[in-house]
Amino acid sequence: MTTSFISPLLLRPTMLLVSICTAVLGLTSCETDSADTTSAQSASIQTPATNTPSAAASSRTLNYSANASTSAQPMSQYLVGSGKADITGAAAETGMFGYASGQVVQGINDRLYAHAFIIGEEDSSQSNNSGQRVVYVSADMGAMFTAVKLEVIKRLQADYGDLYDDDNVMLTATHTHVSNAGYSHQQLYQIASTDDTLAGYSSQNFNAIVGGIVTSIKRAHDTLTLGSLSLAQGELKGATVNRSEFAYNNNVDAQDFDTNVNETMTQLRLNAADGTPVGLINWFALHPTSFSNQFMHLSADNKGYAQIGAEKIFAKDSNDSFVAAFANADEGDVLTAGGNANSKPGYQGSSNEWENVKRDGQLQLDKAVELWDQGSPVAGPVDVRARWVDLKGYQVDGKFTNGAGNKVLCTPARGYSFAAGGENGPSNIPGVYEGMTRENFRINDDINKIDQSFLGSLTRGAFGIVSTVNQDDCQAEKQVLLPTGNWGWINTEQPVQLMRIGNIVLVAIPGEPTTMVGRRMRAAVLEQLKDSGVDTVIVNGLANNYSGYLSTREEFATQHYEGASTEYGPYQTSAYIQEYTQLAQAMRDNIDVYDRVTPPDRSNRSFNERPSVIFDDKPIHQSWGQTLTQPNSNYQKGEVATAVFRAAHPKNNLRTEDSFLIVQRYENGQWIDYLSDSDFETTYTWQRQGVAYSKAIIDWRIADDTPAGTYRLTHQGDWKNGWTRKIKPYSGASNSFTVQ
């Protein structure tokens, strides 16, 4: 997340008071997903934990690659498959997830997709399924949640039995901040998803996301073929900056590295046995926030721009079945160097939202193309280790706390500084800022003297009762603002997962790890597996669930945004390093691991949803799809062609795997589809007029490489009859125009 979940609360005082009263009075509407009596967990498993090496003592080249032994069984041929499916959801009147700034969707800039890949050992294609296989999904979403993962597995097992399960399926989010919301079953993230009606859940969006992810996996399954893998790494310098330099520099090993961000791009290429490209998975750490918190159209942001470009480039050699995923890594404190249109001073980009996205997406795409033919063969087995743990009361062995002794994780809570938001999406709430600790916090701010205004003091004072009652010594430097655990707003059960693909291991973290957390995590896992044929460890944040941020102990002490958003206290990262170290040991020694808790399933509960469409209407003299404003008769490249149509509500039909707009080109006496709302150059905007009237605005930003010719803009949708309740399709087309 880039800005705080508290900002919509502060902007909606009534909602906040209800939430606080619920917590204070202990009403049943505020319930926890964890067991009422949670015992402290033991850190031990079948294999003993070992000391975590310091980051300084580990390899610092690329992504902590190291020379590994070849003791693992060599394997250069794998079963590979890829698939892609639409997860866009509702195109209007729904919340957005990412900035938590009260954005309400007004249309589509480019559609959102799930990108699925299945990789298996060669003999997993046989009927006895004796070989292991894994599923990796990168989805254009703000975050992944337990509710989605559980439902995806449930639907997969209905079709495939035990072939795909919670252990061997990894679902990750790219973390685009202009994606649909309302698909979490946890109250905190429903609050972060609220739209202008304060609804924070959408079953329509939930089903669109789950259905699309399942479809993408099924398509990958259906395309499985024998093939090979290759891995390439390279550094993309100058593209990113650390937004919390003060916190990063507080790390004892900060000076041991040449940069304060992870500049390594890692790319896995999938080829069929005959050399046909099947897909690529690209990992690079950055926040996809090139679109700002003022943008109201759905988009996969800069990673989506790179995905579209890669698929256009490489699909030429793969019969258009090529799937590209630009996934995320340890991006917790990492921004694009160019900024966005509504960042804090010093982090601002162009006022042109689209130019910021193109700039940052093109940098990633160019590096991906450069790495395309530089890969080395991947070899080794496919394996997984995964389990569920409860972080509430979790015991951390002193081996993982850098000399602080044994520790117990805290009841989750968010600090005051989390309400300030990140540099790329500031909340601008008076009285809150980064660096507010228990030691320096004062209602009148007479220590820091950052904001001593009357409004700032009033804001801090307004939360004084909650803050005073809910301070927790376990949270150390954190001045608690929201006691999310005590209020039952989040799950404390979290999934941890390691996925091995040959000499590569993916660390699936259910949150946002900072740069230094990523470095220490890679070192810890590699230390356990380097003698087993593993030479590359990739940290993939935002995987399988979302549990806020992971900051180091030193970063936590500064209470910048990331530390204030580290829910379980100063040793949460230590707990995760302990867990992944143990999973790596179990993988190395071929020992099974087991769930310590049952994953929380709230699918049988109802949540606050926005009312559905009642009916659509139009002026009696107009027809559905009628062009209200025609485009100009001619355009130059670089200009924007626009048409306005009489429309209906897009929630009547999500047009999944379809489009609300089509740019058509006139060729050989007929109209040929040229672009749709899945392309970055087009934008579909829906606007309500009065009670039941709607209009659709179609924009086409004409690219410089557009062929000269004759074009038109079309719109298609579906309207709901108020009498019969039936939904019927319609379409309309503008006048033609020339592009020169």
C-alpha positions in Angstrom: 0.0 0.0 0.0 1.2 3.5 -0.7 -1.0 5.7 1.4 -2.7 5.0 4.7 -5.9 3.0 5.2 -6.8 5.7 7.8 -7.2 8.5 5.3 -10.6 7.4 4.2 -11.5 7.0 7.8 -10.4 10.5 8.6 -12.3 11.8 5.6 -15.4 10.1 6.8 -15.8 11.0 10.6 -19.1 9.2 11.1 -17.6 5.9 9.8 -14.5 6.4 12.1 -16.6 7.1 15.2 -18.7 4.0 14.5 -15.6 1.9 14.2 -14.0 3.3 17.4 -17.3 2.8 19.3 -17.5 -0.7 18.0 -14.1 -1.5 19.3 -14.5 0.2 22.7 -17.9 -1.3 23.4 -16.9 -4.7 22.1 -19.9 -5.0 19.8 -20.1 -8.2 17.8 -19.7 -6.4 14.4 -16.0 -6.2 15.2 -14.9 -9.8 15.2 -11.6 -11.5 14.8 -10.7 -14.2 12.4 -8.2 -15.7 14.8 -9.1 -18.1 17.6 -10.2 -16.4 20.8 -7.5 -18.2 22.8 -4.3 -18.2 20.8 -1.3 -19.9 22.4 2.2 -18.8 21.7 3.8 -20.8 18.9 7.0 -22.8 19.2 9.7 -21.9 16.7 10.9 -25.5 16.4 10.1 -28.0 13.6 11.6 -31.2 12.5 14.9 -29.6 11.6 16.9 -27.2 13.8 17.2 -23.6 12.9 20.6 -22.1 12.2 21.9 -18.6 12.6 21.0 -16.2 9.8 24.0 -14.8 8.1 24.4 -11.1 8.0 23.7 -9.4 4.6 27.2 -8.1 4.6 28.6 -11.6 4.7 26.6 -12.8 1.8 27.0 -12.4 -1.9 26.0 -9.0 -3.1 25.9 -9.6 -6.8 22.6 -9.5 -8.6 19.9 -11.2 -6.5 22.2 -12.9 -4.1 23.2 -15.5 -6.7 26.0 -17.8 -5.4 28.1 -20.6 -6.8 26.1 -23.7 -5.9 27.0 -27.4 -6.0 25.5 -29.7 -8.5 24.3 -32.3 -5.9 20.7 -31.9 -7.0 19.4 -34.1 -9.8 20.0 -32.3 -13.1 16.9 -31.5 -15.1 16.9 -29.3 -18.2 13.5 -30.3 -19.7 10.3 -29.3 -17.9 6.6 -29.4 -18.5 5.6 -25.7 -19.2 2.3 -23.9 -19.9 1.0 -20.4 -19.7 -2.4 -18.7 -19.7 -4.0 -15.3 -19.3 -7.5 -14.2 -18.4 -9.5 -11.0 -17.7 -10.0 -10.0 -14.0 -11.0 -6.4 -14.6 -14.3 -6.4 -12.7 -16.7 -3.5 -12.5 -15.8 -0.5 -14.7 -17.7 2.2 -12.6 -19.0 3.0 -9.2 -16.7 0.8 -7.2 -13.8 1.5 -5.0 -10.1 1.3 -5.9 -7.5 -0.5 -3.9 -4.0 0.8 -3.4 -4.0 4.4 -2.3 -7.0 4.1 0.0 -7.8 7.7 -0.8 -11.5 7.2 -1.7 -11.0 6.8 -5.4 -14.1 5.6 -7.3 -13.7 3.9 -10.6 -14.9 5.9 -13.6 -13.9 3.6 -16.4 -11.0 1.6 -17.9 -7.7 2.7 -19.2 -6.4 -0.8 -19.8 -7.9 -4.1 -18.6 -6.5 -6.1 -15.7 -5.3 -9.7 -16.2 -4.2 -12.8 -14.4 -1.0 -14.3 -15.9 -0.6 -17.9 -15.0 2.3 -20.3 -15.5 2.6 -24.0 -14.7 6.0 -25.6 -14.5 6.5 -29.3 -13.7 9.0 -32.0 -13.7 9.0 -33.9 -17.0 7.4 -37.0 -15.5 4.6 -35.0 -14.0 2.9 -35.3 -17.4 2.5 -39.0 -16.9 -0.7 -40.5 -15.6 0.8 -41.4 -12.3 1.8 -37.8 -11.7 5.0 -38.9 -10.0 6.7 -35.6 -10.7 6.1 -32.3 -8.9 4.5 -29.3 -10.6 3.8 -25.7 -9.4 1.5 -22.9 -10.4 2.6 -19.3 -10.4 0.2 -16.5 -11.0 0.9 -12.8 -11.3 -2.3 -10.8 -11.2 -2.9 -7.1 -12.0 -4.2 -6.3 -8.5 -3.4 -4.0 -5.6 -2.9 -7.0 -3.2 -3.7 -10.7 -2.9 -6.0 -11.9 -0.1 -6.6 -15.1 1.6 -10.3 -15.1 0.5 -9.2 -15.1 -3.1 -6.6 -17.8 -2.6 -9.0 -20.2 -0.8 -11.7 -19.8 -3.4 -9.3 -20.3 -6.3 -8.1 -23.6 -4.7 -11.6 -24.7 -4.0 -12.6 -24.2 -7.7 -9.4 -25.8 -9.1 -9.9 -28.9 -6.9 -13.4 -29.2 -8.2 -12.0 -29.8 -11.6 -8.5 -31.3 -11.0 -8.8 -33.0 -7.6 -5.5 -32.8 -5.6 -3.4 -31.9 -8.6 -3.4 -28.2 -7.6 -3.6 -27.3 -3.9 -2.8 -24.5 -1.4 0.9 -25.7 -1.3 1.8 -25.7 -5.0 -0.2 -22.7 -6.1 1.3 -19.2 -5.6 -0.9 -16.2 -6.3 0.8 -12.8 -6.4 -0.3 -9.3 -7.1 1.6 -6.7 -9.1 0.5 -4.0 -6.6 -1.0 -1.6 -9.2 -2.7 1.2 -7.2 -5.5 1.8 -9.7 -7.1 -1.6 -9.7 -10.5 -2.7 -8.5 -11.2 -3.2 -4.8 -13.7 -4.9 -2.6 -12.4 -8.5 -2.8 -11.0 -8.9 0.8 -12.9 -10.6 3.6 -10.9 -8.6 6.2 -12.5 -5.5 7.6 -9.4 -3.3 7.5 -9.0 -3.8 3.8 -12.7 -3.3 3.2 -12.3 0.1 4.8 -9.4 0.7 2.5 -11.6 -0.2 -0.4 -14.6 2.0 0.3 -16.3 3.9 -2.4 -18.4 7.1 -2.2 -21.2 5.1 -0.6 -18.8 3.7 2.1 -19.3 0.2 0.6 -16.1 -1.8 0.9 -17.0 -5.1 -0.6 -18.1 -6.2 -4.1 -19.1 -9.8 -4.8 -19.0 -8.9 -8.5 -15.4 -7.9 -8.3 -14.5 -10.9 -6.1 -16.1 -13.3 -8.6 -14.5 -11.6 -11.5 -11.0 -11.9 -9.9 -11.4 -15.4 -8.7 -13.0 -16.6 -12.0 -10.3 -14.9 -14.1 -7.4 -16.4 -12.0 -9.0 -19.9 -12.3 -9.5 -19.4 -16.0 -5.9 -18.4 -16.5 -4.6 -21.5 -14.6 -6.9 -23.7 -16.7 -5.5 -22.2 -19.9 -2.0 -22.8 -18.7 -2.9 -26.4 -17.9 -4.4 -26.9 -21.3 -1.3 -25.6 -23.0 1.2 -27.8 -21.1 4.0 -29.1 -23.2 7.5 -30.3 -22.8 10.0 -27.4 -22.9 12.9 -25.6 -21.2 13.6 -22.7 -18.9 16.3 -20.1 -18.9 17.1 -17.4 -16.3 18.7 -14.0 -16.9 19.5 -11.2 -14.5 20.7 -7.7 -15.0 20.8 -4.3 -13.3 18.3 -1.6 -14.2 20.0 1.5 -12.7 18.4 4.9 -12.2 14.8 3.7 -12.6 14.0 3.6 -8.9 14.6 5.5 -5.6 14.1 4.7 -2.0 11.3 6.7 -0.5 12.4 6.1 3.1 16.1 6.9 3.0 16.2 7.9 6.7 14.8 4.6 7.8 17.0 2.6 5.4 20.1 4.4 6.6 19.3 3.4 10.1 20.2 -0.2 9.2 23.5 -1.3 10.6 24.5 -2.8 7.3 23.2 0.1 5.1 26.7 1.1 4.1 27.6 -2.5 3.0 25.6 -2.0 -0.3 26.2 0.2 -3.2 22.6 1.2 -3.5 19.6 1.5 -1.2 17.2 -0.2 -3.7 17.2 -3.6 -5.3 18.2 -2.8 -8.9 18.3 -6.4 -10.1 15.8 -7.5 -12.7 15.3 -11.2 -12.9 13.6 -12.9 -15.8 12.5 -16.4 -16.4 11.9 -17.5 -20.0 9.7 -20.4 -20.8 10.2 -22.2 -24.2 8.5 -25.1 -25.8 10.7 -28.0 -26.8 10.8 -26.7 -30.4 12.0 -23.3 -29.3 8.6 -21.6 -29.5 8.4 -18.9 -26.7 5.7 -19.8 -24.2 6.1 -16.9 -21.7 8.2 -14.9 -19.4 8.1 -13.9 -15.8 9.9 -10.7 -14.9 10.6 -9.7 -11.3 11.6 -6.1 -10.5 11.1 -4.2 -7.3 9.1 -1.0 -7.5 5.7 0.5 -6.6 3.4 0.6 -9.7 2.2 4.0 -8.8 3.0 6.0 -12.0 -0.7 6.8 -12.1 -1.4 9.0 -9.0 -4.2 8.9 -6.4 -6.1 11.3 -8.6 -6.5 8.9 -11.4 -9.9 7.1 -11.6 -9.6 4.6 -14.4 -8.6 0.9 -14.0 -5.1 0.1 -15.2 -2.2 -2.3 -14.6 0.0 0.8 -14.5 3.7 0.7 -15.5 4.0 -3.1 -15.2 0.9 -3.5 -17.3 2.5 -1.2 -20.0 5.5 -3.4 -20.0 3.4 -6.6 -20.2 1.4 -5.3 -23.2 4.7 -4.3 -24.9 6.4 -7.6 -24.3 3.4 -9.7 -25.5 3.3 -7.7 -28.7 7.0 -8.2 -29.3 7.4 -11.8 -28.5 4.0 -13.1 -29.5 5.1 -12.8 -33.2 7.1 -16.0 -32.7 4.5 -17.9 -30.6 1.3 -17.8 -32.5 -0.1 -15.1 -30.2 -0.2 -17.5 -27.2 2.7 -15.8 -25.4 2.1 -14.6 -21.9 4.2 -12.0 -20.2 4.1 -11.2 -16.4 5.9 -8.3 -14.9 5.7 -9.3 -11.3 6.9 -7.5 -8.2 9.7 -8.2 -5.6 10.9 -6.5 -2.5 9.3 -3.1 -3.3 8.2 -1.9 0.1 10.2 1.3 0.1 10.9 1.6 -3.6 9.4 4.2 -6.0 9.9 4.9 -9.7 12.5 7.7 -10.0 10.3 9.7 -12.2 7.4 10.1 -9.7 3.8 10.6 -10.4 1.4 13.6 -10.7 0.5 13.8 -7.0 3.5 13.0 -4.9 5.3 14.9 -2.2 7.7 17.6 -3.3 10.9 15.9 -4.5 9.0 12.9 -5.8 6.7 14.5 -8.3 6.5 13.5 -11.9 4.8 15.0 -14.9 1.3 16.3 -14.7 0.5 14.1 -17.6 -0.5 10.8 -16.0 0.0 8.7 -19.1 3.5 10.0 -19.8 4.6 8.9 -16.3 3.3 5.3 -16.9 4.9 5.1 -20.4 8.2 6.3 -19.1 8.4 3.8 -16.3 6.9 0.9 -18.2 9.3 1.4 -21.1 12.3 1.3 -18.9 11.2 -2.1 -17.6 10.3 -3.3 -21.1 13.6 -2.3 -22.6 15.6 -4.1 -20.0 13.4 -7.2 -20.4 14.0 -7.2 -24.1 17.8 -6.9 -23.4 17.7 -9.9 -21.1 15.6 -12.0 -23.5 18.5 -13.9 -25.1 20.9 -13.7 -22.2 19.5 -16.5 -20.1 21.3 -19.5 -18.7 19.5 -22.9 -18.6 17.6 -23.7 -15.5 18.2 -27.2 -14.1 17.1 -29.1 -11.1 13.9 -30.4 -9.4 10.6 -28.7 -8.8 9.6 -28.6 -5.2 7.5 -26.7 -2.6 7.2 -26.2 1.1 4.3 -24.2 2.5 2.2 -23.9 5.6 0.0 -21.5 7.6 1.1 -19.9 10.8 -0.5 -17.6 13.3 1.6 -14.5 13.9 -0.3 -13.5 17.0 1.8 -14.6 20.0 4.4 -16.2 17.6 7.7 -17.0 19.3 10.9 -15.9 17.6 14.1 -17.6 18.5 17.0 -15.4 19.6 19.0 -16.7 16.7 16.9 -14.5 14.4 16.8 -11.3 16.5 20.4 -10.2 16.2 21.2 -10.5 19.9 17.9 -9.3 21.3 17.0 -12.7 22.7 13.8 -14.7 22.3 10.9 -12.5 21.3 7.1 -12.8 21.0 5.2 -11.0 18.2 2.7 -8.3 19.2 -1.0 -8.0 18.7 -1.2 -6.3 15.4 -1.6 -2.5 15.2 -0.9 0.4 12.9 1.1 3.4 14.1 0.3 7.1 13.7 2.9 7.5 10.9 1.0 5.1 8.7 -1.7 7.6 8.4 0.7 10.0 6.7 0.9 7.9 3.6 3.9 7.3 1.4 5.8 9.9 -0.6 4.0 8.7 -3.7 0.5 9.0 -2.2 0.5 11.4 0.7 -2.7 11.6 2.7 -2.1 15.3 3.6 -4.0 14.8 6.9 -3.1 17.6 9.3 -1.1 16.6 12.3 0.3 13.3 11.1 3.6 12.7 9.5 6.4 10.1 9.2 8.6 9.6 12.2 6.0 9.9 15.0 7.2 7.6 17.8 6.1 7.0 21.4 9.1 9.1 22.6 8.4 12.2 20.5 4.6 12.1 20.1 2.8 15.0 21.7 -0.6 16.4 21.1 0.9 19.9 20.6 3.9 18.5 18.8 6.4 20.5 20.9 9.2 18.0 20.4 9.3 17.5 16.6 7.6 20.8 15.8 6.6 19.5 12.4 2.9 20.5 12.5 1.9 22.6 15.5 -1.2 24.0 13.8 -4.5 24.1 15.7 -5.9 21.6 13.2 -2.9 19.3 13.5 -3.2 19.3 17.3 -7.0 18.8 17.0 -6.4 15.7 14.7 -3.9 14.2 17.1 -6.1 14.9 20.1 -9.2 13.4 18.4 -7.5 10.0 18.6 -6.0 10.6 22.0 -8.5 8.3 23.8 -8.0 5.4 21.4 -4.3 6.0 21.4 -4.0 6.1 25.2 -6.1 3.0 25.8 -4.4 0.9 23.1 -0.7 1.6 23.6 1.3 -1.6 23.6 4.8 -1.9 25.1 5.3 -4.8 22.8 5.1 -2.4 19.8 8.2 -0.6 21.2 8.7 2.7 19.3 5.3 2.6 17.6 2.7 5.1 18.8 -0.4 3.0 18.1 -3.2 4.7 16.1 -5.3 1.7 15.1 -5.3 -1.5 17.2 -6.3 -3.6 14.3 -5.8 -6.8 16.1 -7.8 -5.9 19.2 -10.6 -4.7 16.9 -10.5 -7.9 14.8 -9.9 -6.0 11.6 -7.4 -8.4 10.1 -6.5 -12.1 9.9 -3.5 -13.1 12.1 -3.2 -16.4 10.2 -0.6 -16.0 7.4 0.7 -18.3 4.6 4.4 -18.9 4.1 5.6 -20.6 1.0 8.9 -21.5 -0.8 8.7 -22.7 -4.4 11.7 -24.2 -6.1 12.1 -24.3 -9.9 15.4 -25.9 -10.7 18.2 -23.7 -9.3 15.7 -20.9 -8.5 13.7 -20.5 -5.3 10.8 -18.1 -4.9 10.0 -16.7 -1.4 6.3 -15.9 -1.3 5.8 -13.2 1.3 2.3 -12.1 2.2 3.1 -8.4 2.5 5.5 -5.7 1.3 9.1 -6.3 2.3 11.5 -3.3 2.2 14.8 -3.4 0.3 16.9 -4.5 3.3 14.3 -7.1 4.4 14.6 -8.6 0.9 18.4 -8.6 1.1 18.4 -10.4 4.5 15.7 -12.8 3.4 17.5 -13.9 0.3 20.7 -14.4 2.3 19.0 -16.5 4.9 17.2 -18.8 2.4 20.3 -19.1 0.1 22.4 -20.1 3.1 20.2 -23.2 3.6 19.9 -24.2 0.0 23.2 -23.2 -1.7 24.6 -26.7 -1.3 21.4 -28.3 -2.8 21.8 -26.8 -6.3 20.1 -23.5 -5.7 21.9 -20.4 -6.8 19.2 -17.8 -7.1 16.6 -16.6 -4.6 13.8 -14.3 -5.6 11.7 -12.5 -3.0 8.2 -12.1 -4.2 6.1 -9.8 -2.1 2.3 -9.5 -2.1 1.9 -13.3 -2.4 -1.1 -15.4 -1.2 -2.3 -12.8 1.3 -1.6 -9.3 2.5 -0.3 -8.5 6.0 1.0 -4.9 5.6 4.7 -4.1 5.5 7.8 -5.9 6.6 10.5 -3.5 7.9 13.8 -4.4 9.6 14.1 -3.8 13.4 16.2 -0.7 12.7 13.7 0.7 10.2 10.8 -0.1 12.6 12.5 2.1 15.2 12.3 5.2 13.0 8.5 4.8 12.5 8.4 6.0 9.0 5.5 4.8 6.9 6.8 1.3 6.4 7.6 0.7 10.1 4.3 2.1 11.2 2.6 -0.3 8.8 4.5 -3.3 10.1 1.6 -4.7 12.1 3.1 -7.3 14.4 5.8 -5.2 16.0 9.6 -4.8 15.7 10.4 -8.5 15.2 7.8 -9.4 12.5 10.6 -9.7 9.9 12.6 -11.8 12.2 9.6 -14.2 12.5 9.3 -14.4 8.7 13.0 -15.0 8.3 12.7 -17.8 10.9 9.8 -19.4 9.0 11.4 -19.3 5.6 14.7 -20.5 7.0 12.9 -23.5 8.4 11.0 -24.1 5.2 14.3 -24.0 3.3 15.8 -26.5 5.8 12.8 -28.8 5.3 13.2 -28.5 1.5 16.9 -29.2 1.7 16.4 -32.2 3.9 13.3 -33.5 2.1 11.1 -33.2 5.3 7.4 -32.5 5.2 5.9 -29.5 7.0 2.4 -29.0 8.3 0.0 -26.2 8.8 0.1 -24.8 12.4 -3.3 -23.2 12.0 -6.4 -23.5 9.8 -6.6 -20.9 7.0 -9.4 -18.4 7.9 -12.5 -18.9 5.7 -15.2 -16.2 5.9 -16.9 -17.0 2.6 -20.2 -17.7 4.3 -20.5 -14.2 5.7 -22.1 -11.1 4.2 -20.4 -7.8 3.8 -21.5 -4.2 3.1 -22.0 -3.9 -0.7 -23.2 -1.1 -2.9 -26.7 -1.7 -4.4 -26.7 -3.1 -7.9 -28.1 -1.3 -10.9 -31.9 -0.8 -10.7 -32.5 0.3 -14.3 -31.1 2.4 -17.2 -33.0 5.1 -18.9 -32.5 7.5 -21.8 -34.2 10.4 -23.5 -37.1 9.2 -25.6 -35.8 10.7 -28.8 -32.4 9.0 -28.4 -31.3 5.4 -29.0 -28.8 3.2 -27.0 -25.3 3.6 -28.4 -26.2 6.8 -30.3 -23.2 9.1 -30.8 -23.9 12.3 -28.9 -20.6 14.0 -29.8 -18.8 13.0 -33.0 -15.0 13.0 -33.4 -13.2 15.5 -35.6 -13.0 14.7 -39.3 -9.2 14.3 -39.1 -6.4 13.9 -36.6 -2.6 14.1 -36.5 -0.5 11.4 -34.7 -0.1 12.4 -31.1 -3.6 13.9 -30.8 -6.6 12.5 -29.0 -9.7 11.3 -30.9 -12.9 11.5 -28.8 -16.5 10.5 -29.2 -19.4 10.5 -26.7 -22.2 7.9 -26.7 -25.6 7.4 -25.0 -24.8 4.5 -22.7 -25.9 2.3 -19.9 -24.3 1.2 -16.7 -21.2 -1.0 -17.2 -22.1 -3.2 -14.2 -24.9 -4.7 -16.2 -22.3 -6.7 -18.1 -18.6 -6.6 -17.2 -17.7 -7.4 -20.7 -15.1 -9.9 -19.4 -12.8 -11.0 -22.2 -14.5 -8.4 -24.3 -14.5 -4.6 -24.6 -16.6 -1.5 -24.0 -14.9 0.2 -26.9 -13.3 -0.7 -30.3 -11.2 1.5 -32.5 -11.8 0.2 -36.0 -9.7 0.8 -39.2 -11.2 0.7 -42.7 -9.3 -1.8 -44.9 -10.3 -3.3 -48.2 -13.9 -2.2 -47.9 -14.6 -3.4 -44.4 -14.1 -2.3 -40.8 -11.3 -4.2 -39.0 -10.9 -4.1 -35.2 -7.7 -2.2 -34.4 -7.7 -1.5 -30.6 -9.9 -2.2 -27.6 -10.1 -1.2 -24.0 -7.3 -3.6 -23.2 -4.8 -1.3 -25.0 -3.0 1.4 -23.2 -3.8 4.0 -25.9 -7.5 3.9 -25.3 -9.7 5.1 -22.4 -13.3 4.2 -21.6 -15.0 6.7 -19.3 -18.5 6.2 -17.8 -20.5 9.2 -16.5 -23.8 9.2 -14.7 -26.3 11.9 -15.8 -29.1 12.5 -13.3 -30.7 9.4 -11.8 -30.7 6.8 -14.6 -29.0 8.4 -17.7 -25.5 7.5 -18.6 -22.9 8.5 -21.2 -19.7 6.8 -22.4 -16.7 8.8 -23.5 -14.2 7.0 -25.7 -10.7 8.5 -26.1 -8.0 7.3 -28.3 -4.5 8.8 -27.8 -3.1 8.3 -31.3 0.4 6.8 -31.1 3.2 7.9 -33.3 3.4 4.5 -35.0 -0.3 4.5 -36.0 -0.7 3.7 -39.7 -2.3 6.6 -41.7 -5.8 5.8 -42.7 -9.5 5.9 -42.0 -10.8 5.0 -38.5 -13.9 5.2 -36.3 -14.7 4.8 -32.6 -17.3 2.3 -31.4 -19.0 1.7 -28.1 -20.8 -1.4 -26.9 -22.7 -2.0 -23.7 -25.8 -3.5 -22.1 -28.9 -1.7 -20.7 -31.3 -2.9 -18.0 -35.0 -2.6 -18.5 -36.7 -1.2 -15.4 -40.0 -3.1 -16.1 -38.8 -6.5 -17.1 -35.4 -6.4 -15.4 -33.9 -7.9 -18.5 -30.5 -6.8 -19.7 -30.0 -6.3 -23.5 -26.9 -5.5 -25.5 -26.5 -2.4 -27.7 -23.7 -0.9 -29.8 -23.0 2.4 -31.6 -20.3 3.8 -34.0 -19.1 7.3 -34.6 -18.5 8.9 -38.0 -15.3 8.0 -39.7 -12.2 10.2 -39.5 -8.7 10.2 -41.0 -5.4 9.9 -39.2 -2.5 11.5 -41.1 
